[in-house]
């Protein structure tokens, strides 16, 4: 198991707090009428509540809520009720770590979800062993999280950026445009996605004529759009999302940028919650799609029906992947017959189970969930916008072999 040793003060504080908490539930063991352990499964959710990713953070919590309500209505997981402990963060790693420590040492949480960005997830990974907790990442996509930043106590539910790029790569040869520009957010996901796309595009015989990166929470993309106009590109790959993506797409429309490009391919840039805000101008945009809401399997239909009934709208990839994160945790608890984090961790290694995205496997070598990826295009549907799934790629085609940098 890879460990990062915290400062002496932090280590002492955590060890004292954990000793006070006692067993894995963080509180005295509860028992049902038969005498069996009925301690709650305490899960800390730590999403952003401000900034560009706030909407996605709130929607991620919804996925966990649906999962908890389902299993609690059925008597819990292996007889244990689920208790969600909700924290918030401003998206800064220090704030996220503070919330995680508080959830573990004060609230007794032993499982963590809802963390949004790759930088937060990497910082949390480094502290999980000391905290004695497991994390389930449903949104941070950088491949480093299952590479040099991997740890035994973290499980990667969402596709990595490289998995999504590999899913797109097979279709690049058929997309109009030969000279591509890249516009990306200036942190880990943006850079790794740009690097992976460059390799895929060049392999498909395309030329990259411009790469540029804008800081997270950029509101004025004017100078970036001018450079795109002057680049001579006839296709665009864009990695801007949340409030940043909205600002970029709207300002690009004001400059008439889309008329310059034969193809606009977004990477997490356009998503269902933003369709009404972005408007019909994004019709025809391509985008990676991590989750197919119309997938024809019973578990997905059940999830979509429950989510729609509760929240008044269909789910998209963020709540769906967080729901999948919860289902992964619950599958591990069922197999382990225990809510002790170490038992659950061991049970999840190479575990295969049915899910809303079909049969999936938690790869033991790096804790990457093996699942399909999709390419979608924005189309007019039922008086609004929707994704039309153009291609589906299985994990066997998109997932690289485990990184030698990952040593669990």
VOPAGU-2260 file (C-alpha; in pm, 1 decimal, decimal comma):
REM VOPAGU-2260
SITE   aa  ch    i         X         Y         Z
SITE  UNK   A    0       0,0       0,0       0,0
SITE  UNK   A    1     136,8     337,8     -94,5
SITE  UNK   A    2     138,9     586,0     193,6
SITE  UNK   A    3     208,2     955,0     218,9
SITE  UNK   A    4     326,1    1048,6     566,1
SITE  UNK   A    5     156,9    1366,5     695,7
SITE  UNK   A    6     317,3    1610,5     931,5
SITE  UNK   A    7     365,2    1494,0    1287,8
SITE  UNK   A    8      94,7    1724,6    1417,6
SITE  UNK   A    9    -161,1    1599,7    1167,3
SITE  UNK   A   10     -67,5    1236,0    1227,0
SITE  UNK   A   11    -103,0    1278,5    1604,3
SITE  UNK   A   12    -438,5    1454,3    1572,2
SITE  UNK   A   13    -574,7    1187,6    1340,7
SITE  UNK   A   14    -447,5     895,6    1550,9
SITE  UNK   A   15    -600,9    1039,6    1867,8
SITE  UNK   A   16    -931,7    1106,4    1695,0
SITE  UNK   A   17    -946,3     761,7    1537,7
SITE  UNK   A   18    -868,3     598,3    1868,4
SITE  UNK   A   19   -1156,5     788,5    2024,0
SITE  UNK   A   20   -1387,7     685,5    1740,8
SITE  UNK   A   21   -1324,7     314,3    1793,9
SITE  UNK   A   22   -1433,1      68,2    1525,3
SITE  UNK   A   23   -1480,6     131,9    1153,6
SITE  UNK   A   24   -1823,6     287,3    1197,8
SITE  UNK   A   25   -1672,5     565,6    1401,8
SITE  UNK   A   26   -1920,0     510,4    1683,5
SITE  UNK   A   27   -2029,0     237,8    1918,5
SITE  UNK   A   28   -2152,6     -69,2    1734,8
SITE  UNK   A   29   -2528,1     -81,4    1687,2
SITE  UNK   A   30   -2718,9    -407,8    1675,2
SITE  UNK   A   31   -3059,3    -506,8    1543,5
SITE  UNK   A   32   -3308,6    -725,0    1728,8
SITE  UNK   A   33   -3122,5   -1040,6    1624,6
SITE  UNK   A   34   -2797,3    -911,6    1769,6
SITE  UNK   A   35   -2636,1    -856,6    1428,7
SITE  UNK   A   36   -2421,7    -548,2    1369,4
SITE  UNK   A   37   -2641,4    -274,4    1221,0
SITE  UNK   A   38   -2392,2      11,7    1233,2
SITE  UNK   A   39   -2455,4     276,1     966,4
SITE  UNK   A   40   -2240,9     310,1     657,7
SITE  UNK   A   41   -2125,0     669,0     698,3
SITE  UNK   A   42   -2036,7     835,3     367,5
SITE  UNK   A   43   -1899,3    1189,1     353,3
SITE  UNK   A   44   -1993,0    1385,7      41,2
SITE  UNK   A   45   -1764,3    1683,3     -26,5
SITE  UNK   A   46   -1873,0    1867,4    -345,3
SITE  UNK   A   47   -1800,5    2227,3    -445,1
SITE  UNK   A   48   -2079,1    2469,5    -358,7
SITE  UNK   A   49   -1930,7    2775,2    -533,2
SITE  UNK   A   50   -1744,5    2844,9    -854,7
SITE  UNK   A   51   -1757,8    2694,2   -1202,2
SITE  UNK   A   52   -1828,3    2340,6   -1081,5
SITE  UNK   A   53   -2097,2    2413,7    -821,7
SITE  UNK   A   54   -2387,2    2284,1   -1032,9
SITE  UNK   A   55   -2203,9    1960,2   -1100,0
SITE  UNK   A   56   -2127,4    1924,9    -730,1
SITE  UNK   A   57   -2494,2    1955,8    -637,4
SITE  UNK   A   58   -2594,0    1707,6    -906,4
SITE  UNK   A   59   -2332,8    1458,3    -790,1
SITE  UNK   A   60   -2491,7    1456,1    -445,2
SITE  UNK   A   61   -2824,7    1369,2    -607,3
SITE  UNK   A   62   -2678,5    1046,5    -741,7
SITE  UNK   A   63   -2569,5     940,9    -393,0
SITE  UNK   A   64   -2908,5    1039,5    -250,5
SITE  UNK   A   65   -3095,7     816,3    -494,7
SITE  UNK   A   66   -2861,4     526,6    -417,5
SITE  UNK   A   67   -2895,2     569,6     -40,9
SITE  UNK   A   68   -3274,9     592,5     -57,7
SITE  UNK   A   69   -3295,9     274,6    -266,1
SITE  UNK   A   70   -3084,2      57,0     -39,8
SITE  UNK   A   71   -3228,1     197,0     283,8
SITE  UNK   A   72   -3579,5     120,8     159,4
SITE  UNK   A   73   -3464,0    -238,0     105,2
SITE  UNK   A   74   -3316,4    -271,9     455,2
SITE  UNK   A   75   -2969,8    -131,5     393,6
SITE  UNK   A   76   -2654,3    -290,4     254,8
SITE  UNK   A   77   -2582,3    -626,6     420,8
SITE  UNK   A   78   -2808,2    -505,5     701,8
SITE  UNK   A   79   -2637,0    -167,6     741,1
SITE  UNK   A   80   -2829,9     156,9     676,8
SITE  UNK   A   81   -2659,3     427,2     473,4
SITE  UNK   A   82   -2600,0     768,2     629,3
SITE  UNK   A   83   -2484,0    1056,7     408,2
SITE  UNK   A   84   -2274,1    1323,7     577,8
SITE  UNK   A   85   -2284,3    1632,8     358,9
SITE  UNK   A   86   -1997,6    1879,4     355,9
SITE  UNK   A   87   -1908,8    2147,5     100,1
SITE  UNK   A   88   -1591,7    2296,8     -39,9
SITE  UNK   A   89   -1489,4    2592,5    -251,1
SITE  UNK   A   90   -1297,6    2359,1    -481,7
SITE  UNK   A   91    -964,0    2430,4    -315,7
SITE  UNK   A   92    -765,8    2124,9    -205,8
SITE  UNK   A   93    -696,4    2262,7     140,9
SITE  UNK   A   94   -1066,8    2318,4     205,6
SITE  UNK   A   95   -1153,6    1973,4      77,1
SITE  UNK   A   96    -893,8    1809,0     299,9
SITE  UNK   A   97   -1020,0    2001,1     601,3
SITE  UNK   A   98   -1374,7    1881,7     530,2
SITE  UNK   A   99   -1254,6    1522,2     486,3
SITE  UNK   A  100   -1064,2    1524,6     815,2
SITE  UNK   A  101   -1365,2    1669,9     994,5
SITE  UNK   A  102   -1598,7    1411,1     843,1
SITE  UNK   A  103   -1371,9    1126,1     951,5
SITE  UNK   A  104   -1254,3    1241,6    1293,1
SITE  UNK   A  105   -1572,0    1413,7    1413,0
SITE  UNK   A  106   -1854,7    1251,3    1217,4
SITE  UNK   A  107   -1720,3     897,5    1189,7
SITE  UNK   A  108   -1726,2     871,9     809,3
SITE  UNK   A  109   -1513,4     596,5     656,7
SITE  UNK   A  110   -1610,3     644,6     293,1
SITE  UNK   A  111   -1583,4     962,3      85,0
SITE  UNK   A  112   -1752,9    1070,7    -238,5
SITE  UNK   A  113   -1856,3    1386,1    -420,9
SITE  UNK   A  114   -1505,0    1531,8    -456,2
SITE  UNK   A  115   -1505,9    1705,0    -792,1
SITE  UNK   A  116   -1170,9    1805,6    -941,7
SITE  UNK   A  117    -853,5    1613,6   -1015,8
SITE  UNK   A  118    -640,1    1839,8    -797,2
SITE  UNK   A  119    -870,8    1783,2    -499,4
SITE  UNK   A  120    -879,3    1408,3    -561,1
SITE  UNK   A  121    -499,7    1387,6    -579,4
SITE  UNK   A  122    -461,0    1578,6    -253,5
SITE  UNK   A  123    -719,3    1357,1     -84,9
SITE  UNK   A  124    -554,0    1039,3    -213,3
SITE  UNK   A  125    -235,9    1133,1     -31,1
SITE  UNK   A  126    -423,3    1147,6     301,9
SITE  UNK   A  127    -656,4     847,7     274,7
SITE  UNK   A  128    -428,8     593,8     442,8
SITE  UNK   A  129    -378,7     820,5     744,1
SITE  UNK   A  130    -752,0     885,1     759,7
SITE  UNK   A  131    -836,5     516,9     734,1
SITE  UNK   A  132   -1100,3     595,5     470,9
SITE  UNK   A  133   -1186,1     489,1     116,1
SITE  UNK   A  134   -1264,9     741,7    -160,0
SITE  UNK   A  135   -1483,1     685,6    -465,6
SITE  UNK   A  136   -1403,3     929,6    -746,0
SITE  UNK   A  137   -1687,7     982,4    -993,3
SITE  UNK   A  138   -1579,1    1300,7   -1175,1
SITE  UNK   A  139   -1202,3    1368,0   -1169,3
SITE  UNK   A  140   -1072,8    1226,9   -1495,4
SITE  UNK   A  141    -695,6    1275,2   -1504,2
SITE  UNK   A  142    -518,3     945,6   -1567,7
SITE  UNK   A  143    -258,2    1030,0   -1303,0
SITE  UNK   A  144    -515,9     929,1   -1041,5
SITE  UNK   A  145    -469,0     568,3   -1154,8
SITE  UNK   A  146    -101,8     627,0   -1230,7
SITE  UNK   A  147     155,8     805,7   -1020,8
SITE  UNK   A  148    -111,0     941,9    -783,4
SITE  UNK   A  149    -293,5     611,2    -726,9
SITE  UNK   A  150    -336,2     473,6    -375,9
SITE  UNK   A  151    -492,7     155,6    -244,8
SITE  UNK   A  152    -774,5     341,7     -67,6
SITE  UNK   A  153    -903,8     522,9    -377,8
SITE  UNK   A  154   -1133,3     382,4    -646,4
SITE  UNK   A  155   -1172,3     551,5    -985,7
SITE  UNK   A  156   -1530,8     516,4   -1110,5
SITE  UNK   A  157   -1535,3     765,7   -1398,2
SITE  UNK   A  158   -1354,4     704,4   -1725,6
SITE  UNK   A  159   -1011,1     865,7   -1738,2
SITE  UNK   A  160    -949,8    1137,9   -1992,0
SITE  UNK   A  161    -739,0     891,1   -2191,1
SITE  UNK   A  162   -1023,5     638,3   -2200,1
SITE  UNK   A  163   -1253,5     906,3   -2341,0
SITE  UNK   A  164    -993,3    1024,0   -2590,9
SITE  UNK   A  165    -937,6     666,2   -2704,8
SITE  UNK   A  166   -1312,0     636,1   -2757,6
SITE  UNK   A  167   -1305,4     948,2   -2973,4
SITE  UNK   A  168    -990,4     850,5   -3161,1
SITE  UNK   A  169   -1157,6     588,5   -3377,0
SITE  UNK   A  170   -1400,8     851,2   -3508,4
SITE  UNK   A  171   -1151,1    1131,7   -3574,2
SITE  UNK   A  172   -1073,7    1008,0   -3924,2
SITE  UNK   A  173   -1438,0    1060,6   -4024,0
SITE  UNK   A  174   -1481,0    1403,7   -3863,4
SITE  UNK   A  175   -1460,5    1699,6   -4103,6
SITE  UNK   A  176   -1152,9    1916,9   -4066,3
SITE  UNK   A  177    -779,8    1854,6   -4093,6
SITE  UNK   A  178    -624,8    2146,5   -3900,7
SITE  UNK   A  179    -724,3    2137,2   -3534,6
SITE  UNK   A  180    -698,2    2397,4   -3258,9
SITE  UNK   A  181    -715,7    2306,6   -2889,9
SITE  UNK   A  182    -871,8    2532,7   -2626,7
SITE  UNK   A  183    -845,6    2389,6   -2274,9
SITE  UNK   A  184    -871,8    2474,0   -1907,2
SITE  UNK   A  185    -535,7    2536,5   -1743,4
SITE  UNK   A  186    -518,0    2256,3   -1491,1
SITE  UNK   A  187    -443,8    1885,6   -1494,1
SITE  UNK   A  188    -747,3    1756,7   -1682,1
SITE  UNK   A  189    -709,8    2020,0   -1954,6
SITE  UNK   A  190    -342,4    1945,2   -2010,9
SITE  UNK   A  191    -371,2    1567,7   -2005,9
SITE  UNK   A  192    -673,1    1576,4   -2237,0
SITE  UNK   A  193    -490,7    1809,0   -2478,8
SITE  UNK   A  194    -183,7    1585,3   -2479,3
SITE  UNK   A  195    -385,8    1269,7   -2538,7
SITE  UNK   A  196    -595,6    1433,6   -2810,4
SITE  UNK   A  197    -284,6    1558,4   -2989,4
SITE  UNK   A  198    -148,0    1204,4   -3012,2
SITE  UNK   A  199    -482,6    1066,5   -3130,5
SITE  UNK   A  200    -530,2    1343,2   -3387,9
SITE  UNK   A  201    -182,4    1303,0   -3531,3
SITE  UNK   A  202    -235,2     926,2   -3552,4
SITE  UNK   A  203    -553,3     999,8   -3749,9
SITE  UNK   A  204    -359,6    1218,5   -3993,7
SITE  UNK   A  205    -474,6    1551,3   -3848,2
SITE  UNK   A  206    -255,8    1853,8   -3772,8
SITE  UNK   A  207    -259,9    2050,0   -3445,9
SITE  UNK   A  208    -202,1    2417,1   -3529,9
SITE  UNK   A  209    -271,7    2577,1   -3189,5
SITE  UNK   A  210    -288,5    2480,8   -2821,8
SITE  UNK   A  211    -386,8    2733,8   -2557,3
SITE  UNK   A  212    -500,0    2714,1   -2196,0
SITE  UNK   A  213    -724,7    2945,6   -1993,2
SITE  UNK   A  214    -728,6    2951,1   -1609,8
SITE  UNK   A  215   -1027,4    2797,2   -1433,4
SITE  UNK   A  216   -1302,8    3056,5   -1374,2
SITE  UNK   A  217   -1208,1    3261,7   -1681,3
SITE  UNK   A  218   -1496,2    3492,7   -1772,8
SITE  UNK   A  219   -1350,1    3681,1   -2072,0
SITE  UNK   A  220   -1231,1    3456,5   -2355,7
SITE  UNK   A  221   -1189,6    3739,9   -2605,7
SITE  UNK   A  222    -812,2    3712,4   -2645,1
SITE  UNK   A  223    -829,9    3334,0   -2671,9
SITE  UNK   A  224   -1101,1    3350,4   -2938,2
SITE  UNK   A  225    -898,4    3600,7   -3140,6
SITE  UNK   A  226    -605,2    3357,6   -3145,9
SITE  UNK   A  227    -837,2    3077,4   -3253,6
SITE  UNK   A  228    -965,7    3293,2   -3539,0
SITE  UNK   A  229    -612,3    3369,5   -3649,8
SITE  UNK   A  230    -488,8    3011,3   -3621,9
SITE  UNK   A  231    -608,1    2886,7   -3958,0
SITE  UNK   A  232    -776,0    2590,9   -3789,4
SITE  UNK   A  233   -1084,6    2434,9   -3945,7
SITE  UNK   A  234   -1175,7    2215,9   -3643,6
SITE  UNK   A  235   -1177,6    2275,6   -3269,1
SITE  UNK   A  236   -1123,7    2051,5   -2967,3
SITE  UNK   A  237   -1241,9    2234,5   -2653,5
SITE  UNK   A  238   -1194,2    2135,4   -2289,2
SITE  UNK   A  239   -1392,4    2405,6   -2108,5
SITE  UNK   A  240   -1677,4    2315,3   -1876,2
SITE  UNK   A  241   -1916,8    2443,5   -1613,5
SITE  UNK   A  242   -1942,4    2822,5   -1602,2
SITE  UNK   A  243   -1620,9    2844,8   -1805,5
SITE  UNK   A  244   -1772,8    2636,8   -2083,4
SITE  UNK   A  245   -2084,5    2852,2   -2089,9
SITE  UNK   A  246   -1878,0    3171,1   -2114,2
SITE  UNK   A  247   -1658,4    3028,6   -2388,2
SITE  UNK   A  248   -1943,1    2893,7   -2601,6
SITE  UNK   A  249   -2151,1    3211,8   -2572,7
SITE  UNK   A  250   -1859,5    3442,4   -2651,7
SITE  UNK   A  251   -1749,9    3217,3   -2937,2
SITE  UNK   A  252   -2100,4    3252,2   -3083,0
SITE  UNK   A  253   -2079,5    3632,6   -3056,0
SITE  UNK   A  254   -1755,9    3623,7   -3253,7
SITE  UNK   A  255   -1906,6    3382,5   -3508,9
SITE  UNK   A  256   -1634,0    3135,1   -3427,7
SITE  UNK   A  257   -1834,1    2821,3   -3497,9
SITE  UNK   A  258   -1881,2    2921,0   -3861,9
SITE  UNK   A  259   -1504,3    2894,2   -3904,2
SITE  UNK   A  260   -1495,1    2530,9   -3793,5
SITE  UNK   A  261   -1620,5    2226,3   -3976,1
SITE  UNK   A  262   -1619,0    2036,7   -3646,1
SITE  UNK   A  263   -1648,6    2146,8   -3284,1
SITE  UNK   A  264   -1561,4    1858,5   -3052,1
SITE  UNK   A  265   -1609,8    1927,1   -2682,9
SITE  UNK   A  266   -1457,9    1734,1   -2397,0
SITE  UNK   A  267   -1709,2    1761,3   -2110,6
SITE  UNK   A  268   -1795,8    2105,5   -2251,2
SITE  UNK   A  269   -2162,3    2066,0   -2341,1
SITE  UNK   A  270   -2386,2    1861,3   -2115,2
SITE  UNK   A  271   -2755,6    1825,8   -2055,9
SITE  UNK   A  272   -2784,3    2080,5   -1770,4
SITE  UNK   A  273   -2635,3    2345,5   -1997,1
SITE  UNK   A  274   -2847,0    2285,5   -2307,6
SITE  UNK   A  275   -3109,7    2544,5   -2220,2
SITE  UNK   A  276   -2843,8    2801,5   -2131,4
SITE  UNK   A  277   -2627,7    2743,3   -2438,4
SITE  UNK   A  278   -2921,4    2733,3   -2679,1
SITE  UNK   A  279   -2966,7    2597,0   -3028,9
SITE  UNK   A  280   -2627,7    2730,5   -3138,5
SITE  UNK   A  281   -2460,7    2415,5   -3010,0
SITE  UNK   A  282   -2667,6    2191,1   -3236,6
SITE  UNK   A  283   -2421,1    1972,0   -3423,4
SITE  UNK   A  284   -2147,9    1994,1   -3158,9
SITE  UNK   A  285   -1979,2    1666,0   -3078,2
SITE  UNK   A  286   -1889,6    1570,2   -2721,0
SITE  UNK   A  287   -1764,9    1271,2   -2528,2
SITE  UNK   A  288   -2052,8    1114,2   -2338,3
SITE  UNK   A  289   -1971,2     907,7   -2031,9
SITE  UNK   A  290   -2323,1     782,3   -1970,8
SITE  UNK   A  291   -2605,0     684,7   -2205,1
SITE  UNK   A  292   -2931,0     782,3   -2035,2
SITE  UNK   A  293   -3128,5     577,7   -2289,7
SITE  UNK   A  294   -2930,3     255,4   -2233,1
SITE  UNK   A  295   -3169,4     -37,6   -2255,4
SITE  UNK   A  296   -3101,1    -228,9   -1935,0
SITE  UNK   A  297   -3322,5    -270,9   -1630,8
SITE  UNK   A  298   -3086,4    -116,0   -1374,9
SITE  UNK   A  299   -3051,5     197,8   -1584,9
SITE  UNK   A  300   -3425,6     223,9   -1642,9
SITE  UNK   A  301   -3483,5     193,6   -1268,3
SITE  UNK   A  302   -3229,7     466,4   -1193,4
SITE  UNK   A  303   -3364,9     702,3   -1460,3
SITE  UNK   A  304   -3721,6     656,3   -1336,1
SITE  UNK   A  305   -3628,0     719,1    -972,3
SITE  UNK   A  306   -3412,7    1019,8   -1052,8
SITE  UNK   A  307   -3671,9    1176,3   -1281,7
SITE  UNK   A  308   -3949,1    1124,7   -1026,5
SITE  UNK   A  309   -3745,3    1284,9    -748,8
SITE  UNK   A  310   -3582,4    1575,6    -933,2
SITE  UNK   A  311   -3817,4    1640,6   -1223,6
SITE  UNK   A  312   -3560,5    1587,3   -1497,1
SITE  UNK   A  313   -3361,0    1303,8   -1649,1
SITE  UNK   A  314   -3010,2    1233,9   -1514,5
SITE  UNK   A  315   -2686,0    1290,8   -1702,9
SITE  UNK   A  316   -2331,4    1170,6   -1646,8
SITE  UNK   A  317   -2253,2    1348,3   -1317,1
SITE  UNK   A  318   -2540,4    1210,0   -1105,1
SITE  UNK   A  319   -2522,5     879,1   -1293,2
SITE  UNK   A  320   -2151,2     832,6   -1222,7
SITE  UNK   A  321   -2197,1     925,1    -857,8
SITE  UNK   A  322   -2481,4     673,8    -837,1
SITE  UNK   A  323   -2243,7     420,3    -993,2
SITE  UNK   A  324   -1981,9     512,2    -731,0
SITE  UNK   A  325   -2234,7     433,8    -458,1
SITE  UNK   A  326   -2327,6     105,2    -623,8
SITE  UNK   A  327   -1958,4      13,5    -640,5
SITE  UNK   A  328   -1914,8      77,4    -269,2
SITE  UNK   A  329   -2228,3    -121,0    -186,9
SITE  UNK   A  330   -2114,7    -413,2    -404,8
SITE  UNK   A  331   -1786,2    -419,4    -212,3
SITE  UNK   A  332   -1967,5    -418,7     122,8
SITE  UNK   A  333   -2197,3    -699,1       9,8
SITE  UNK   A  334   -1903,3    -913,3     -97,0
SITE  UNK   A  335   -1700,2    -835,0     214,2
SITE  UNK   A  336   -1992,8    -883,8     450,4
SITE  UNK   A  337   -1838,3    -596,0     642,4
SITE  UNK   A  338   -1825,5    -215,7     652,4
SITE  UNK   A  339   -1463,3    -209,6     763,8
SITE  UNK   A  340   -1274,4      -8,1     499,6
SITE  UNK   A  341    -990,4    -258,6     470,4
SITE  UNK   A  342   -1233,4    -546,5     416,0
SITE  UNK   A  343   -1427,4    -347,0     157,0
SITE  UNK   A  344   -1107,9    -243,0     -20,5
SITE  UNK   A  345    -992,8    -603,3     -51,4
SITE  UNK   A  346   -1335,5    -720,8    -166,4
SITE  UNK   A  347   -1348,2    -464,7    -447,1
SITE  UNK   A  348   -1026,6    -578,9    -612,8
SITE  UNK   A  349   -1123,1    -737,8    -949,3
SITE  UNK   A  350   -1490,1    -746,8    -848,7
SITE  UNK   A  351   -1734,4    -775,8   -1141,3
SITE  UNK   A  352   -2096,1    -670,4   -1095,7
SITE  UNK   A  353   -2399,8    -554,4   -1294,1
SITE  UNK   A  354   -2468,8    -181,0   -1305,6
SITE  UNK   A  355   -2665,3      87,8   -1483,7
SITE  UNK   A  356   -2392,7      94,7   -1753,8
SITE  UNK   A  357   -2384,6    -283,5   -1792,1
SITE  UNK   A  358   -2142,0    -533,3   -1643,4
SITE  UNK   A  359   -1836,2    -360,6   -1499,1
SITE  UNK   A  360   -1515,3    -472,0   -1326,4
SITE  UNK   A  361   -1305,5    -287,6   -1070,4
SITE  UNK   A  362    -953,2    -359,8   -1195,9
SITE  UNK   A  363    -741,7    -460,2    -898,7
SITE  UNK   A  364    -412,2    -341,6   -1045,6
SITE  UNK   A  365    -500,0      30,2   -1039,5
SITE  UNK   A  366    -860,2      55,5    -912,7
SITE  UNK   A  367    -996,6     177,9   -1247,7
SITE  UNK   A  368   -1354,7      71,0   -1317,6
SITE  UNK   A  369   -1373,0     -92,6   -1659,9
SITE  UNK   A  370   -1678,0      48,5   -1840,8
SITE  UNK   A  371   -1780,6     171,8   -2189,3
SITE  UNK   A  372   -1737,2     523,2   -2331,3
SITE  UNK   A  373   -1947,9     706,1   -2591,5
SITE  UNK   A  374   -1938,2     975,2   -2859,1
SITE  UNK   A  375   -2248,6    1192,7   -2884,9
SITE  UNK   A  376   -2372,8    1477,5   -3102,2
SITE  UNK   A  377   -2614,5    1749,5   -2993,8
SITE  UNK   A  378   -2940,5    1724,7   -3188,3
SITE  UNK   A  379   -3288,8    1876,8   -3178,2
SITE  UNK   A  380   -3529,3    1647,0   -2992,7
SITE  UNK   A  381   -3877,4    1692,1   -2843,1
SITE  UNK   A  382   -3865,3    2069,0   -2866,5
SITE  UNK   A  383   -3522,0    2087,6   -2704,4
SITE  UNK   A  384   -3172,0    1948,6   -2729,6
SITE  UNK   A  385   -3039,1    1600,6   -2658,6
SITE  UNK   A  386   -2737,6    1382,4   -2724,7
SITE  UNK   A  387   -2758,9    1133,0   -3006,7
SITE  UNK   A  388   -2515,4     851,7   -2929,8
SITE  UNK   A  389   -2307,3     797,2   -3242,9
SITE  UNK   A  390   -2059,9     540,5   -3119,3
SITE  UNK   A  391   -1994,9     316,5   -2819,6
SITE  UNK   A  392   -1652,8     181,6   -2730,4
SITE  UNK   A  393   -1602,5     -97,9   -2473,7
SITE  UNK   A  394   -1342,5     -78,4   -2200,8
SITE  UNK   A  395   -1132,8    -341,1   -2381,0
SITE  UNK   A  396   -1073,1     -86,5   -2659,2
SITE  UNK   A  397   -1036,4     232,0   -2455,2
SITE  UNK   A  398    -857,1     137,6   -2133,9
SITE  UNK   A  399    -476,2     137,1   -2134,5
SITE  UNK   A  400    -289,4    -128,0   -1942,4
SITE  UNK   A  401    -222,4     -38,5   -1577,3
SITE  UNK   A  402      51,5     218,6   -1536,6
SITE  UNK   A  403     380,6      91,3   -1388,6
SITE  UNK   A  404     371,9     408,7   -1178,1
SITE  UNK   A  405      70,6     275,4    -987,4
SITE  UNK   A  406     190,1      64,3    -696,2
SITE  UNK   A  407     -95,1     -30,7    -464,9
